[in-house]
Amino acid sequence: MKTKCKHVMYLNCLVQLRKTECPMCRANIEQDLPDKIVNIINNNSTNDRTTSFNSFNSDGFNNIFNS
């Protein structure tokens, strides 16, 4: 996924973020992301990162971008 700040991030990296900001330039990317990814990131900020990442199943990509 390419953000408005022109950085490319893979889904497996996005779902591990703890803030809705670009890890490269710190720009706010919340509006660039589907709501389901924003929810995962928000959960990461309050939960253990490993738990949130492991709960993201192999069909997660299709479920997020095709809903």
C-alpha positions in Angstrom: 0.0 0.0 0.0 1.3 3.5 -0.9 0.4 6.3 1.5 -0.2 10.0 0.7 3.3 10.6 2.0 4.6 8.4 -0.8 5.9 5.5 1.4 5.1 1.9 0.6 4.1 -0.4 3.4 3.2 -4.1 3.3 0.1 -5.4 5.1 2.1 -7.5 7.5 4.0 -4.4 8.6 0.8 -2.2 8.8 -0.9 -4.6 11.2 2.1 -4.4 13.5 2.1 -0.6 13.9 1.2 0.9 17.3 0.2 4.3 15.9 -1.6 5.5 12.8 1.5 7.3 11.6 4.0 6.5 8.9 7.0 4.8 10.6 9.3 6.5 8.1 8.2 10.2 8.3 5.7 10.2 11.1 2.9 11.6 8.8 -0.6 10.7 9.9 -1.8 7.8 7.7 -5.1 7.0 9.4 -7.2 8.4 6.5 -5.1 6.3 4.0 -6.0 3.0 5.7 -9.2 0.9 5.8 -11.1 1.0 9.1 -10.2 -2.6 9.9 -6.5 -1.8 9.8 -7.0 1.3 11.9 -8.8 -0.9 14.5 -6.0 -3.4 14.5 -3.4 -0.6 15.0 -5.5 0.9 17.8 -5.7 -2.5 19.5 -1.9 -2.8 19.1 -1.4 0.3 21.2 -3.2 -1.2 24.1 -2.4 -4.9 23.6 0.7 -7.1 23.2 1.8 -6.7 19.5 2.4 -10.5 19.1 -1.2 -11.3 20.1 -2.7 -8.8 17.7 -0.4 -10.0 14.8 -1.2 -13.7 15.5 -4.9 -13.0 15.4 -4.6 -11.7 11.9 -5.4 -14.7 9.7 -4.0 -15.6 6.3 -7.2 -14.3 4.7 -6.9 -11.0 6.5 -5.8 -9.2 3.4 -8.9 -10.2 1.4 -11.2 -9.5 4.4 -9.8 -6.0 4.9 -9.6 -4.7 1.4 -12.7 -6.5 0.0 -15.3 -5.6 2.6 
